[in-house]
Amino acid sequence: LIFTEHTTSGLTINENESGLISDMENILKKLVPEDRYEHDRIDNNADSHLRSLLLEHSLLLPVSDKKLQLGTWQRVFFVELDGPRSRNISVRVI
């Protein structure tokens, strides 16, 4: 189990290819543009909170022989939406 302890970050599984990473960033910005939101009156980071709704905050991944069992092209990504800043990520192996 991988868990991010923050509301302005997320986790996802995808291919580690530079064009795709750029596309992921662009689609998040397109779906949730920088704009004026109610939450902005507090921290001016509502777009980061709203983008995190489109990602996971935890991932449950299979482990076998002490190795993550991911597909050939699959990689785990931590997605920073309001940083850079120091973050906590919890990992539990059951």
N, C-alpha and C positions, 0 to 999 in steps of 0.2 A: 504494500500500500504506500503510495506517495501522496502527500497532502501539503498544499500550500496554505500557510496560516494568514493569508492576506486577502483582502477583498478587491485589491487593484492589481491582481496578478492571476495567472491561470496556468493550466497544464493541458497539453494535447499530445497526441501521437500522430506523426506524419513523416514524410520523407525529408531528409536533410539535403535539400537542393536549393541553391541560392535564389533561383527564379521563383520557386514555390514559396520560400520564406518571404520574399518581397510581396508576392501575391497575397499571402495570408495577412501581412501587415496592411496592405492596401484595402482588402475587403473589410477588415475590422474598422478601418477609418471611414470607409464608404457607408457601411451599415450603421455606424455610430459616429457621425461627424463631430468635430469640435464645434460646440455650439453653446448657447446659454441654456443651462438646465437649473432646476430648482436647487439641487445639491451644491451648485457652484457658489452659492452664498456662504457656504461653510469652508470648503477646501479648494474650490475651483478645479476639481478633478472628477466631475460627474461622468465625463466621457469614459474615463478609465474604469469606473465602477460599472457602467452600462456595458462596456465591451467585455468585461469579465463574465457577464451573463451568458456570453456565447462560447465560453470555454469551460473546462472542467476545473474543479478545485481539488479533486482527488482522482487517482487512477489506481485500479486494482490490476496488477500484472502477474502473470504466471512466472514462477521461478522453477527451474529444474537443473539439478547438478550445479547449484550455486550460480546459475546464469539466468538473466532475463530471457524469456522466450518471446522474442519479437520477430516479426516477419523480416524478410531480407532487407527491405528498405525502410522499415519502421524505426523511428527514433522518438525518445521522450523529450518534449520541449517544455521548459519553463518560460512562460510569456510574461515579461515585465510590461505593465501598462502605465505605470506612474513612477518612473524612476530615471536614472538608477538610484537605488537605495538598498540598504541592508535588509535582507529577507530571511525568514525561517522556513525551511521545508522539512517536514517530518517524513521519515521512511521507516516502515515496519515490515519485517519479514515474518510471516506466520508459518 
